[in-house]
Amino acid sequence: MRTFVRIPAAAAVTLLALTACSVETGSSNDSVGTEELEKKVDRLLTEKVGQSPKDIDCPDKLKAEEGAKTRCTLTASDGTRIGVTVTAGERDGDKSVRLDIKVDDEPQ
């Protein structure tokens, strides 16, 4: 039997503020699309905290070149919103780029 422990949004936001992660993502062109970014950010943050955010919104593509950045917004289960910076890391061949994720220290 699985047991789920709900972390209050404020505690989850505090935990996420300490998170910086990397992931390989398939990208055969010069950018990572918004839908793919949202899925990857959601998955990484869920792995770190143990529960999925209510929503992740990444309105802009991310250039697949080292150092490129974009901003996303995480919405917690209680509606708290917090910014997330996604930075492109080194490319690994033609079809992938590492993503580094940093959650803001303070909610919006």
MOPAC internal coordinates of N, CA, C and O (Angstrom, degrees):
PM7 1SCF
backbone

  N    0.0000 0     0.00 0     0.00 0    0    0    0
  C    1.4454 1     0.00 0     0.00 0    1    0    0
  C    1.5253 1   107.82 1     0.00 0    2    1    0
  O    1.2310 1   120.72 1   -43.20 1    3    2    1
  N    1.3293 1   116.23 1   136.80 1    3    2    1
  C    1.4559 1   122.01 1   178.22 1    5    3    2
  C    1.5150 1   110.50 1   -90.81 1    6    5    3
  O    1.2310 1   120.96 1   -39.62 1    7    6    5
  N    1.2983 1   115.78 1   140.38 1    7    6    5
  C    1.4524 1   121.46 1   175.29 1    9    7    6
  C    1.5232 1   107.97 1  -117.65 1   10    9    7
  O    1.2310 1   120.68 1   -50.25 1   11   10    9
  N    1.3120 1   116.31 1   129.75 1   11   10    9
  C    1.4571 1   121.47 1   179.33 1   13   11   10
  C    1.5157 1   109.12 1  -108.65 1   14   13   11
  O    1.2310 1   120.73 1   -48.50 1   15   14   13
  N    1.3010 1   116.21 1   131.50 1   15   14   13
  C    1.4583 1   122.18 1   176.64 1   17   15   14
  C    1.5191 1   106.84 1  -109.63 1   18   17   15
  O    1.2310 1   120.54 1   -56.72 1   19   18   17
  N    1.3056 1   116.57 1   123.28 1   19   18   17
  C    1.4569 1   120.38 1   179.09 1   21   19   18
  C    1.5170 1   109.23 1   -87.88 1   22   21   19
  O    1.2310 1   121.45 1   -54.82 1   23   22   21
  N    1.3030 1   114.83 1   125.18 1   23   22   21
  C    1.4573 1   120.82 1   176.44 1   25   23   22
  C    1.5197 1   107.35 1   -91.93 1   26   25   23
  O    1.2310 1   119.17 1   -52.96 1   27   26   25
  N    1.3173 1   119.18 1   127.04 1   27   26   25
  C    1.4641 1   119.36 1   176.02 1   29   27   26
  C    1.5281 1   109.82 1   -54.64 1   30   29   27
  O    1.2310 1   120.79 1   -34.92 1   31   30   29
  N    1.3122 1   116.09 1   145.08 1   31   30   29
  C    1.4702 1   120.90 1  -175.54 1   33   31   30
  C    1.5173 1   112.22 1   -54.52 1   34   33   31
  O    1.2310 1   120.09 1   139.82 1   35   34   33
  N    1.3232 1   117.43 1   -40.18 1   35   34   33
  C    1.4685 1   119.52 1  -179.24 1   37   35   34
  C    1.5219 1   110.81 1   -62.36 1   38   37   35
  O    1.2310 1   120.08 1   139.32 1   39   38   37
  N    1.3252 1   117.45 1   -40.68 1   39   38   37
  C    1.4628 1   120.71 1   178.12 1   41   39   38
  C    1.5158 1   110.57 1   -67.59 1   42   41   39
  O    1.2310 1   120.37 1   138.64 1   43   42   41
  N    1.3353 1   116.90 1   -41.36 1   43   42   41
  C    1.4628 1   120.66 1   178.89 1   45   43   42
  C    1.5204 1   110.55 1   -62.80 1   46   45   43
  O    1.2310 1   120.34 1   138.21 1   47   46   45
  N    1.3223 1   116.96 1   -41.79 1   47   46   45
  C    1.4606 1   120.87 1   178.78 1   49   47   46
  C    1.5208 1   109.90 1   -61.93 1   50   49   47
  O    1.2310 1   120.16 1   139.22 1   51   50   49
  N    1.3349 1   117.29 1   -40.78 1   51   50   49
  C    1.4575 1   120.64 1   177.78 1   53   51   50
  C    1.5195 1   110.56 1   -62.34 1   54   53   51
  O    1.2310 1   120.20 1   136.42 1   55   54   53
  N    1.3232 1   117.21 1   -43.58 1   55   54   53
  C    1.4566 1   120.56 1   178.03 1   57   55   54
  C    1.5231 1   111.06 1   -62.70 1   58   57   55
  O    1.2310 1   120.66 1   137.32 1   59   58   57
  N    1.3214 1   116.35 1   -42.68 1   59   58   57
  C    1.4519 1   120.52 1  -178.51 1   61   59   58
  C    1.5189 1   111.97 1   -67.31 1   62   61   59
  O    1.2310 1   120.45 1   150.98 1   63   62   61
  N    1.3130 1   116.74 1   -29.02 1   63   62   61
  C    1.4604 1   119.34 1   179.99 1   65   63   62
  C    1.5224 1   110.96 1   -62.98 1   66   65   63
  O    1.2310 1   120.35 1   158.97 1   67   66   65
  N    1.3197 1   116.93 1   -21.03 1   67   66   65
  C    1.4484 1   121.47 1  -179.42 1   69   67   66
  C    1.5216 1   112.69 1   -93.62 1   70   69   67
  O    1.2310 1   119.98 1   179.48 1   71   70   69
  N    1.3227 1   117.65 1    -0.52 1   71   70   69
  C    1.4523 1   122.47 1  -172.08 1   73   71   70
  C    1.5243 1   112.61 1   -89.94 1   74   73   71
  O    1.2310 1   120.87 1   -48.99 1   75   74   73
  N    1.2968 1   115.94 1   131.01 1   75   74   73
  C    1.4626 1   123.10 1   168.64 1   77   75   74
  C    1.5156 1   105.56 1  -140.54 1   78   77   75
  O    1.2310 1   119.81 1   -61.82 1   79   78   77
  N    1.3211 1   117.96 1   118.18 1   79   78   77
  C    1.4606 1   122.75 1  -171.52 1   81   79   78
  C    1.5169 1   111.24 1  -129.21 1   82   81   79
  O    1.2310 1   120.94 1   -13.02 1   83   82   81
  N    1.3032 1   115.80 1   166.98 1   83   82   81
  C    1.4544 1   120.90 1   175.33 1   85   83   82
  C    1.5140 1   109.07 1  -134.46 1   86   85   83
  O    1.2310 1   120.59 1   -28.16 1   87   86   85
  N    1.3185 1   116.47 1   151.84 1   87   86   85
  C    1.4614 1   122.13 1   178.00 1   89   87   86
  C    1.5174 1   108.63 1  -152.85 1   90   89   87
  O    1.2310 1   120.43 1   -29.07 1   91   90   89
  N    1.2951 1   116.78 1   150.93 1   91   90   89
  C    1.4542 1   120.99 1   172.73 1   93   91   90
  C    1.5207 1   107.52 1   -89.63 1   94   93   91
  O    1.2310 1   120.19 1   -43.16 1   95   94   93
  N    1.3006 1   117.25 1   136.84 1   95   94   93
  C    1.4581 1   120.93 1   179.15 1   97   95   94
  C    1.5174 1   109.16 1  -133.35 1   98   97   95
  O    1.2310 1   120.43 1   -44.33 1   99   98   97
  N    1.3093 1   116.78 1   135.67 1   99   98   97
  C    1.4636 1   120.75 1   179.84 1  101   99   98
  C    1.5166 1   110.71 1   -71.13 1  102  101   99
  O    1.2310 1   120.55 1   -50.05 1  103  102  101
  N    1.3088 1   116.56 1   129.95 1  103  102  101
  C    1.4558 1   121.34 1   177.83 1  105  103  102
  C    1.5169 1   108.28 1  -156.28 1  106  105  103
  O    1.2310 1   120.93 1   -70.39 1  107  106  105
  N    1.3224 1   115.82 1   109.61 1  107  106  105
  C    1.4620 1   119.22 1  -176.79 1  109  107  106
  C    1.5237 1   112.12 1   -91.98 1  110  109  107
  O    1.2310 1   119.94 1   179.14 1  111  110  109
  N    1.3388 1   117.72 1    -0.86 1  111  110  109
  C    1.4673 1   119.74 1   179.13 1  113  111  110
  C    1.5248 1   109.74 1  -120.01 1  114  113  111
  O    1.2310 1   120.26 1    20.31 1  115  114  113
  N    1.3042 1   117.12 1  -159.69 1  115  114  113
  C    1.4615 1   121.04 1  -174.05 1  117  115  114
  C    1.5224 1   114.52 1   -89.95 1  118  117  115
  O    1.2310 1   119.72 1  -174.09 1  119  118  117
  N    1.3409 1   118.14 1     5.91 1  119  118  117
  C    1.4540 1   119.78 1   178.52 1  121  119  118
  C    1.5234 1   110.96 1  -151.73 1  122  121  119
  O    1.2310 1   121.43 1   -18.01 1  123  122  121
  N    1.3326 1   114.86 1   161.99 1  123  122  121
  C    1.4565 1   122.55 1   175.16 1  125  123  122
  C    1.5232 1   106.04 1  -105.16 1  126  125  123
  O    1.2310 1   120.04 1   -55.50 1  127  126  125
  N    1.3144 1   117.53 1   124.50 1  127  126  125
  C    1.4586 1   122.24 1  -176.34 1  129  127  126
  C    1.5195 1   113.47 1   -68.90 1  130  129  127
  O    1.2310 1   121.36 1   -18.99 1  131  130  129
  N    1.3170 1   115.01 1   161.01 1  131  130  129
  C    1.4671 1   120.98 1  -175.94 1  133  131  130
  C    1.5267 1   112.10 1   -62.54 1  134  133  131
  O    1.2310 1   119.77 1   138.14 1  135  134  133
  N    1.3093 1   118.05 1   -41.86 1  135  134  133
  C    1.4692 1   120.77 1  -178.57 1  137  135  134
  C    1.5285 1   110.62 1   -64.12 1  138  137  135
  O    1.2310 1   120.28 1   137.31 1  139  138  137
  N    1.3204 1   117.08 1   -42.69 1  139  138  137
  C    1.4610 1   121.07 1   178.50 1  141  139  138
  C    1.5275 1   110.75 1   -65.15 1  142  141  139
  O    1.2310 1   119.98 1   138.15 1  143  142  141
  N    1.3214 1   117.65 1   -41.85 1  143  142  141
  C    1.4710 1   121.28 1   177.02 1  145  143  142
  C    1.5256 1   111.00 1   -58.90 1  146  145  143
  O    1.2310 1   120.63 1   132.90 1  147  146  145
  N    1.3227 1   116.40 1   -47.10 1  147  146  145
  C    1.4651 1   120.76 1  -178.89 1  149  147  146
  C    1.5253 1   111.16 1   -59.45 1  150  149  147
  O    1.2310 1   120.28 1   136.47 1  151  150  149
  N    1.3231 1   117.06 1   -43.53 1  151  150  149
  C    1.4657 1   120.74 1   179.52 1  153  151  150
  C    1.5231 1   111.48 1   -64.05 1  154  153  151
  O    1.2310 1   120.20 1   135.31 1  155  154  153
  N    1.3351 1   117.22 1   -44.69 1  155  154  153
  C    1.4627 1   121.07 1  -178.08 1  157  155  154
  C    1.5273 1   111.49 1   -67.15 1  158  157  155
  O    1.2310 1   119.92 1   136.52 1  159  158  157
  N    1.3342 1   117.75 1   -43.48 1  159  158  157
  C    1.4604 1   121.25 1   179.33 1  161  159  158
  C    1.5281 1   109.53 1   -63.32 1  162  161  159
  O    1.2310 1   120.15 1   135.08 1  163  162  161
  N    1.3268 1   117.32 1   -44.92 1  163  162  161
  C    1.4689 1   121.93 1   178.50 1  165  163  162
  C    1.5264 1   110.33 1   -57.58 1  166  165  163
  O    1.2310 1   120.39 1   131.91 1  167  166  165
  N    1.3300 1   116.86 1   -48.09 1  167  166  165
  C    1.4664 1   121.17 1  -177.30 1  169  167  166
  C    1.5325 1   111.42 1   -63.04 1  170  169  167
  O    1.2310 1   120.44 1   134.45 1  171  170  169
  N    1.3167 1   116.76 1   -45.55 1  171  170  169
  C    1.4668 1   119.87 1  -178.98 1  173  171  170
  C    1.5256 1   112.54 1   -64.50 1  174  173  171
  O    1.2310 1   120.70 1   136.34 1  175  174  173
  N    1.3215 1   116.27 1   -43.66 1  175  174  173
  C    1.4599 1   119.35 1  -179.18 1  177  175  174
  C    1.5252 1   110.77 1   -68.58 1  178  177  175
  O    1.2310 1   120.17 1   143.55 1  179  178  177
  N    1.3347 1   117.27 1   -36.45 1  179  178  177
  C    1.4579 1   121.35 1   176.76 1  181  179  178
  C    1.5257 1   110.39 1   -62.52 1  182  181  179
  O    1.2310 1   120.28 1   137.99 1  183  182  181
  N    1.3301 1   117.07 1   -42.01 1  183  182  181
  C    1.4622 1   121.12 1   177.85 1  185  183  182
  C    1.5309 1   111.44 1   -62.10 1  186  185  183
  O    1.2310 1   120.03 1   140.40 1  187  186  185
  N    1.3292 1   117.55 1   -39.60 1  187  186  185
  C    1.4602 1   121.51 1  -177.43 1  189  187  186
  C    1.5259 1   113.38 1   -73.37 1  190  189  187
  O    1.2310 1   120.27 1   142.21 1  191  190  189
  N    1.3434 1   117.08 1   -37.79 1  191  190  189
  C    1.4616 1   120.96 1  -173.01 1  193  191  190
  C    1.5264 1   112.08 1  -101.40 1  194  193  191
  O    1.2310 1   120.16 1   154.60 1  195  194  193
  N    1.3263 1   117.29 1   -25.40 1  195  194  193
  C    1.4566 1   120.35 1  -179.61 1  197  195  194
  C    1.5165 1   114.29 1    93.25 1  198  197  195
  O    1.2310 1   119.97 1  -177.83 1  199  198  197
  N    1.3138 1   117.66 1     2.17 1  199  198  197
  C    1.4641 1   120.96 1   173.85 1  201  199  198
  C    1.5194 1   108.94 1  -148.54 1  202  201  199
  O    1.2310 1   121.81 1   -30.05 1  203  202  201
  N    1.3216 1   114.14 1   149.95 1  203  202  201
  C    1.4561 1   120.24 1  -175.59 1  205  203  202
  C    1.5255 1   111.23 1   -82.24 1  206  205  203
  O    1.2310 1   120.28 1   -39.77 1  207  206  205
  N    1.3311 1   117.07 1   140.23 1  207  206  205
  C    1.4700 1   118.82 1   172.79 1  209  207  206
  C    1.5289 1   109.55 1   -63.69 1  210  209  207
  O    1.2310 1   120.56 1   -23.55 1  211  210  209
  N    1.3108 1   116.53 1   156.45 1  211  210  209
  C    1.4608 1   120.41 1   176.87 1  213  211  210
  C    1.5246 1   109.88 1   -63.11 1  214  213  211
  O    1.2310 1   120.59 1   141.10 1  215  214  213
  N    1.3401 1   116.47 1   -38.90 1  215  214  213
  C    1.4577 1   120.74 1  -178.35 1  217  215  214
  C    1.5236 1   110.20 1  -158.08 1  218  217  215
  O    1.2310 1   121.20 1   -31.04 1  219  218  217
  N    1.3172 1   115.31 1   148.96 1  219  218  217
  C    1.4642 1   123.27 1   170.12 1  221  219  218
  C    1.5215 1   106.32 1  -127.39 1  222  221  219
  O    1.2310 1   120.16 1   -52.42 1  223  222  221
  N    1.3233 1   117.30 1   127.58 1  223  222  221
  C    1.4634 1   121.76 1   178.79 1  225  223  222
  C    1.5239 1   109.03 1  -121.96 1  226  225  223
  O    1.2310 1   121.33 1   -63.33 1  227  226  225
  N    1.3365 1   115.07 1   116.67 1  227  226  225
  C    1.4682 1   121.36 1   175.56 1  229  227  226
  C    1.5326 1   106.43 1  -117.79 1  230  229  227
  O    1.2310 1   119.93 1   -82.95 1  231  230  229
  N    1.3369 1   117.75 1    97.05 1  231  230  229
  C    1.4563 1   120.39 1  -172.95 1  233  231  230
  C    1.5306 1   114.91 1   -74.77 1  234  233  231
  O    1.2310 1   119.91 1   162.85 1  235  234  233
  N    1.3390 1   117.77 1   -17.15 1  235  234  233
  C    1.4644 1   120.24 1  -176.77 1  237  235  234
  C    1.5174 1   111.45 1  -122.64 1  238  237  235
  O    1.2310 1   120.73 1   -32.13 1  239  238  237
  N    1.3185 1   116.20 1   147.87 1  239  238  237
  C    1.4577 1   122.05 1   173.70 1  241  239  238
  C    1.5205 1   109.10 1   -65.38 1  242  241  239
  O    1.2310 1   121.12 1   -17.20 1  243  242  241
  N    1.3365 1   115.47 1   162.80 1  243  242  241
  C    1.4602 1   121.65 1   175.69 1  245  243  242
  C    1.5220 1   108.21 1  -115.17 1  246  245  243
  O    1.2310 1   120.64 1   -58.02 1  247  246  245
  N    1.3355 1   116.37 1   121.98 1  247  246  245
  C    1.4662 1   119.92 1   175.22 1  249  247  246
  C    1.5207 1   108.27 1   -60.38 1  250  249  247
  O    1.2310 1   120.76 1   -45.45 1  251  250  249
  N    1.3166 1   116.15 1   134.55 1  251  250  249
  C    1.4646 1   121.34 1  -177.70 1  253  251  250
  C    1.5201 1   111.00 1   -86.86 1  254  253  251
  O    1.2310 1   121.02 1  -126.13 1  255  254  253
  N    1.3337 1   115.65 1    53.87 1  255  254  253
  C    1.4642 1   120.71 1   175.95 1  257  255  254
  C    1.5224 1   108.22 1  -132.40 1  258  257  255
  O    1.2310 1   120.84 1   -38.53 1  259  258  257
  N    1.3027 1   116.01 1   141.47 1  259  258  257
  C    1.4572 1   121.52 1  -174.94 1  261  259  258
  C    1.5285 1   111.98 1   -52.68 1  262  261  259
  O    1.2310 1   121.13 1   -51.36 1  263  262  261
  N    1.3296 1   115.45 1   128.64 1  263  262  261
  C    1.4569 1   121.99 1   178.05 1  265  263  262
  C    1.5233 1   114.52 1    95.23 1  266  265  263
  O    1.2310 1   119.82 1   166.16 1  267  266  265
  N    1.3356 1   117.95 1   -13.84 1  267  266  265
  C    1.4730 1   120.40 1   177.59 1  269  267  266
  C    1.5310 1   109.02 1   -65.55 1  270  269  267
  O    1.2310 1   120.60 1   -35.50 1  271  270  269
  N    1.3467 1   116.46 1   144.50 1  271  270  269
  C    1.4636 1   121.33 1  -177.47 1  273  271  270
  C    1.5177 1   111.10 1  -131.58 1  274  273  271
  O    1.2310 1   121.28 1   -26.27 1  275  274  273
  N    1.3347 1   115.15 1   153.73 1  275  274  273
  C    1.4517 1   122.23 1   170.09 1  277  275  274
  C    1.5247 1   107.60 1  -145.55 1  278  277  275
  O    1.2310 1   120.84 1   -16.98 1  279  278  277
  N    1.3287 1   115.99 1   163.02 1  279  278  277
  C    1.4600 1   121.93 1  -179.86 1  281  279  278
  C    1.5148 1   110.35 1  -113.06 1  282  281  279
  O    1.2310 1   121.09 1   -39.94 1  283  282  281
  N    1.3206 1   115.53 1   140.06 1  283  282  281
  C    1.4577 1   123.45 1   174.80 1  285  283  282
  C    1.5271 1   107.67 1  -125.78 1  286  285  283
  O    1.2310 1   120.84 1   -13.35 1  287  286  285
  N    1.3276 1   115.99 1   166.65 1  287  286  285
  C    1.4620 1   120.90 1   176.50 1  289  287  286
  C    1.5172 1   108.76 1  -125.73 1  290  289  287
  O    1.2310 1   120.93 1   -52.53 1  291  290  289
  N    1.3221 1   115.83 1   127.47 1  291  290  289
  C    1.4515 1   123.35 1   176.12 1  293  291  290
  C    1.5236 1   107.68 1   -96.39 1  294  293  291
  O    1.2310 1   120.13 1   -45.47 1  295  294  293
  N    1.3275 1   117.35 1   134.53 1  295  294  293
  C    1.4566 1   121.94 1   172.99 1  297  295  294
  C    1.5251 1   107.63 1  -114.47 1  298  297  295
  O    1.2310 1   120.42 1   -58.61 1  299  298  297
  N    1.3499 1   116.80 1   121.39 1  299  298  297
  C    1.4644 1   122.43 1   178.92 1  301  299  298
  C    1.5256 1   109.88 1   -79.00 1  302  301  299
  O    1.2310 1   120.70 1   -10.78 1  303  302  301
  N    1.3273 1   116.27 1   169.22 1  303  302  301
  C    1.4691 1   121.36 1  -177.48 1  305  303  302
  C    1.5262 1   112.78 1   -59.62 1  306  305  303
  O    1.2310 1   119.40 1   153.64 1  307  306  305
  N    1.3351 1   118.75 1   -26.36 1  307  306  305
  C    1.4734 1   120.94 1   179.60 1  309  307  306
  C    1.5303 1   112.50 1   -92.73 1  310  309  307
  O    1.2310 1   120.51 1  -173.95 1  311  310  309
  N    1.3461 1   116.62 1     6.05 1  311  310  309
  C    1.4567 1   120.38 1   178.30 1  313  311  310
  C    1.5175 1   114.66 1    94.10 1  314  313  311
  O    1.2310 1   119.70 1   172.97 1  315  314  313
  N    1.3409 1   118.17 1    -7.03 1  315  314  313
  C    1.4589 1   121.28 1   176.68 1  317  315  314
  C    1.5211 1   109.08 1   -60.45 1  318  317  315
  O    1.2310 1   120.28 1   -46.59 1  319  318  317
  N    1.3244 1   117.07 1   133.41 1  319  318  317
  C    1.4665 1   122.28 1   179.56 1  321  319  318
  C    1.5263 1   109.37 1  -112.96 1  322  321  319
  O    1.2310 1   121.25 1   -41.98 1  323  322  321
  N    1.3275 1   115.21 1   138.02 1  323  322  321
  C    1.4525 1   119.90 1  -179.84 1  325  323  322
  C    1.5321 1   108.72 1  -143.27 1  326  325  323
  O    1.2310 1   121.03 1   -38.16 1  327  326  325
  N    1.3144 1   115.63 1   141.84 1  327  326  325
  C    1.4548 1   121.31 1  -178.07 1  329  327  326
  C    1.5246 1   112.53 1   -77.59 1  330  329  327
  O    1.2310 1   121.53 1   -28.99 1  331  330  329
  N    1.3218 1   114.67 1   151.01 1  331  330  329
  C    1.4616 1   122.52 1   178.65 1  333  331  330
  C    1.5312 1   107.23 1  -133.34 1  334  333  331
  O    1.2310 1   120.31 1   -49.44 1  335  334  333
  N    1.3273 1   117.01 1   130.56 1  335  334  333
  C    1.4584 1   121.38 1   174.51 1  337  335  334
  C    1.5204 1   108.31 1  -102.03 1  338  337  335
  O    1.2310 1   120.64 1   -52.63 1  339  338  337
  N    1.3273 1   116.37 1   127.37 1  339  338  337
  C    1.4612 1   122.26 1   176.95 1  341  339  338
  C    1.5249 1   107.08 1  -112.28 1  342  341  339
  O    1.2310 1   121.08 1   -55.26 1  343  342  341
  N    1.3312 1   115.53 1   124.74 1  343  342  341
  C    1.4653 1   121.93 1  -178.16 1  345  343  342
  C    1.5216 1   109.10 1  -118.31 1  346  345  343
  O    1.2310 1   120.61 1   -47.15 1  347  346  345
  N    1.3257 1   116.43 1   132.85 1  347  346  345
  C    1.4596 1   121.14 1   175.79 1  349  347  346
  C    1.5209 1   108.98 1   -74.83 1  350  349  347
  O    1.2310 1   121.12 1   -47.95 1  351  350  349
  N    1.3254 1   115.46 1   132.05 1  351  350  349
  C    1.4585 1   120.99 1   176.59 1  353  351  350
  C    1.5222 1   109.48 1   -99.55 1  354  353  351
  O    1.2310 1   120.92 1    28.06 1  355  354  353
  N    1.2995 1   115.85 1  -151.94 1  355  354  353
  C    1.4596 1   121.25 1  -179.63 1  357  355  354
  C    1.5209 1   111.02 1   -65.87 1  358  357  355
  O    1.2310 1   121.28 1   -34.32 1  359  358  357
  N    1.3252 1   115.16 1   145.68 1  359  358  357
  C    1.4661 1   120.46 1   173.43 1  361  359  358
  C    1.5108 1   108.26 1   -82.95 1  362  361  359
  O    1.2310 1   121.66 1   -33.71 1  363  362  361
  N    1.3175 1   114.43 1   146.29 1  363  362  361
  C    1.4558 1   121.43 1   176.56 1  365  363  362
  C    1.5243 1   106.88 1  -119.16 1  366  365  363
  O    1.2310 1   120.69 1   -89.32 1  367  366  365
  N    1.3229 1   116.28 1    90.68 1  367  366  365
  C    1.4556 1   120.16 1  -175.07 1  369  367  366
  C    1.5160 1   110.36 1    76.72 1  370  369  367
  O    1.2310 1   121.02 1    20.41 1  371  370  369
  N    1.3338 1   115.65 1  -159.59 1  371  370  369
  C    1.4577 1   120.86 1  -177.24 1  373  371  370
  C    1.5213 1   113.74 1   -87.42 1  374  373  371
  O    1.2310 1   119.52 1   162.87 1  375  374  373
  N    1.3338 1   118.53 1   -17.13 1  375  374  373
  C    1.4506 1   119.46 1  -168.84 1  377  375  374
  C    1.5157 1   116.22 1  -116.37 1  378  377  375
  O    1.2310 1   119.16 1  -169.44 1  379  378  377
  N    1.2987 1   119.21 1    10.56 1  379  378  377
  C    1.4552 1   118.30 1   178.29 1  381  379  378
  C    1.5210 1   111.55 1  -149.41 1  382  381  379
  O    1.2310 1   121.86 1   -24.51 1  383  382  381
  N    1.3175 1   114.05 1   155.49 1  383  382  381
  C    1.4608 1   121.95 1   178.20 1  385  383  382
  C    1.5299 1   107.11 1  -144.15 1  386  385  383
  O    1.2310 1   120.60 1   -37.90 1  387  386  385
  N    1.3098 1   116.46 1   142.10 1  387  386  385
  C    1.4629 1   120.45 1   178.41 1  389  387  386
  C    1.5274 1   108.75 1   -77.93 1  390  389  387
  O    1.2310 1   120.49 1   -38.90 1  391  390  389
  N    1.3112 1   116.67 1   141.10 1  391  390  389
  C    1.4607 1   121.68 1   176.66 1  393  391  390
  C    1.5203 1   108.93 1  -112.55 1  394  393  391
  O    1.2310 1   120.26 1   -52.80 1  395  394  393
  N    1.3239 1   117.11 1   127.20 1  395  394  393
  C    1.4531 1   122.45 1   174.11 1  397  395  394
  C    1.5233 1   107.07 1  -106.44 1  398  397  395
  O    1.2310 1   120.73 1   -49.30 1  399  398  397
  N    1.3299 1   116.20 1   130.70 1  399  398  397
  C    1.4621 1   121.56 1  -172.99 1  401  399  398
  C    1.5276 1   109.26 1  -120.45 1  402  401  399
  O    1.2310 1   121.17 1   -50.21 1  403  402  401
  N    1.3322 1   115.37 1   129.79 1  403  402  401
  C    1.4669 1   121.60 1   178.32 1  405  403  402
  C    1.5132 1   108.73 1  -132.07 1  406  405  403
  O    1.2310 1   120.63 1   -59.10 1  407  406  405
  N    1.3209 1   116.40 1   120.90 1  407  406  405
  C    1.4594 1   122.40 1   179.16 1  409  407  406
  C    1.5231 1   108.04 1   -88.06 1  410  409  407
  O    1.2310 1   120.25 1   -42.74 1  411  410  409
  N    1.3354 1   117.13 1   137.26 1  411  410  409
  C    1.4642 1   121.55 1   178.99 1  413  411  410
  C    1.5229 1   111.72 1   -56.63 1  414  413  411
  O    1.2310 1   120.81 1   -25.28 1  415  414  413
  N    1.3121 1   116.06 1   154.72 1  415  414  413
  C    1.4613 1   121.85 1   179.01 1  417  415  414
  C    1.5359 1   112.98 1   -74.09 1  418  417  415
  O    1.2310 1   120.26 1   154.86 1  419  418  417
  N    1.3228 1   117.11 1   -25.14 1  419  418  417
  C    1.4717 1   122.20 1  -176.22 1  421  419  418
  C    1.5179 1   111.30 1  -127.00 1  422  421  419
  O    1.2310 1   119.44 1   -36.89 1  423  422  421
  N    1.3388 1   118.67 1   143.11 1  423  422  421
  C    1.4690 1   121.43 1   173.42 1  425  423  422
  C    1.5272 1   110.73 1   -63.17 1  426  425  423
  O    1.2310 1   120.68 1   -19.03 1  427  426  425
  N    1.3074 1   116.31 1   160.97 1  427  426  425
  C    1.4762 1   122.03 1   179.60 1  429  427  426
  C    1.5122 1   110.42 1   -76.96 1  430  429  427
  O    1.2310 1   120.10 1   180.00 1  431  430  429

